């Protein structure tokens, strides 16, 4: 972070974006340095890097998953691929089992 009287320039290392005024002038060892930031970004863009919390699976989705694994082999061929409309019928059967 660079400071100058009342101007603040902030670099966010995660987003690799500079935040601050459009122009900033400061001096190092008597040499005036002017920095121009072409497009001003808002601090709100930092929220994009925050990962979302994972949702807890519902009781129904857990029972559906178990039921699907139980009925899926009945609708598959010997080589392991799905039979005709196998996935669709397995899904329907699993929902029926999960509702019980």
C-alpha positions as CSV (number, residue, x, y, z in Angstrom):
1,X,0.0,0.0,0.0
2,X,1.3,3.5,-0.9
3,X,0.3,6.5,1.1
4,X,0.3,10.2,0.1
5,X,-1.3,13.0,2.2
6,X,-5.0,12.2,1.7
7,X,-4.8,9.7,-1.2
8,X,-4.5,6.0,-0.7
9,X,-3.6,3.5,-3.4
10,X,-4.3,-0.2,-2.5
11,X,-3.1,-3.2,-4.4
12,X,-5.1,-6.4,-3.9
13,X,-2.7,-9.4,-4.6
14,X,-5.6,-11.9,-5.0
15,X,-7.4,-10.0,-7.8
16,X,-4.2,-8.2,-9.0
17,X,-6.2,-4.9,-9.2
18,X,-5.2,-1.5,-8.0
19,X,-7.8,0.5,-6.1
20,X,-7.7,4.2,-5.4
21,X,-8.2,7.6,-7.0
22,X,-7.9,8.0,-10.8
23,X,-4.6,9.9,-10.5
24,X,-2.0,9.8,-7.6
25,X,1.1,11.9,-7.3
26,X,3.8,11.3,-4.7
27,X,7.5,11.8,-4.4
28,X,10.4,9.4,-3.6
29,X,13.8,11.0,-2.9
30,X,12.7,14.3,-4.3
31,X,11.5,12.8,-7.6
32,X,7.8,13.4,-8.3
33,X,6.0,10.2,-9.5
34,X,2.5,10.3,-11.0
35,X,0.4,7.1,-11.3
36,X,-2.7,7.0,-13.5
37,X,-5.1,4.1,-13.0
38,X,-7.0,3.7,-16.3
39,X,-10.2,2.1,-14.9
40,X,-11.3,2.5,-11.4
41,X,-12.5,-0.7,-9.8
42,X,-14.8,-1.0,-6.9
43,X,-14.0,-2.9,-3.7
44,X,-17.1,-5.0,-4.2
45,X,-15.2,-7.2,-6.8
46,X,-13.3,-8.7,-3.8
47,X,-16.4,-10.7,-2.9
48,X,-16.0,-12.9,-6.0
49,X,-13.0,-14.6,-4.5
50,X,-14.9,-15.8,-1.4
51,X,-15.9,-19.5,-1.9
52,X,-19.6,-20.3,-1.3
53,X,-20.4,-22.5,1.7
54,X,-21.3,-26.0,0.6
55,X,-25.0,-26.9,1.2
56,X,-25.9,-29.8,3.5
57,X,-27.6,-32.6,1.5
58,X,-31.3,-33.1,2.4
59,X,-32.5,-36.4,3.9
60,X,-34.5,-37.0,0.7
61,X,-31.5,-36.5,-1.6
62,X,-29.5,-38.9,0.6
63,X,-32.2,-41.6,0.4
64,X,-32.6,-41.0,-3.3
65,X,-28.9,-41.5,-3.9
66,X,-28.9,-44.8,-2.0
67,X,-32.1,-46.0,-3.8
68,X,-30.6,-45.1,-7.2
69,X,-27.4,-47.1,-6.5
70,X,-29.6,-50.0,-5.4
71,X,-31.8,-50.1,-8.5
72,X,-29.3,-49.0,-11.2
73,X,-27.9,-52.5,-11.9
74,X,-31.4,-53.7,-12.9
75,X,-31.5,-51.2,-15.8
76,X,-27.9,-51.8,-17.0
77,X,-26.6,-54.2,-19.6
78,X,-24.0,-56.9,-18.9
79,X,-21.2,-54.6,-20.3
80,X,-22.2,-51.8,-17.8
81,X,-23.9,-49.4,-20.2
82,X,-27.5,-48.3,-19.7
83,X,-30.2,-50.3,-21.4
84,X,-33.0,-48.7,-23.5
85,X,-34.4,-45.8,-21.5
86,X,-32.5,-47.4,-18.5
87,X,-31.4,-44.3,-16.8
88,X,-34.9,-42.7,-17.1
89,X,-36.6,-45.9,-15.6
90,X,-33.9,-46.3,-12.9
91,X,-34.4,-42.6,-11.9
92,X,-38.2,-43.1,-11.7
93,X,-37.8,-46.3,-9.7
94,X,-35.4,-44.6,-7.3
95,X,-37.7,-41.7,-6.7
96,X,-40.5,-44.2,-5.9
97,X,-38.3,-46.0,-3.4
98,X,-37.1,-42.8,-1.8
99,X,-40.6,-41.6,-1.2
100,X,-41.4,-44.6,1.0
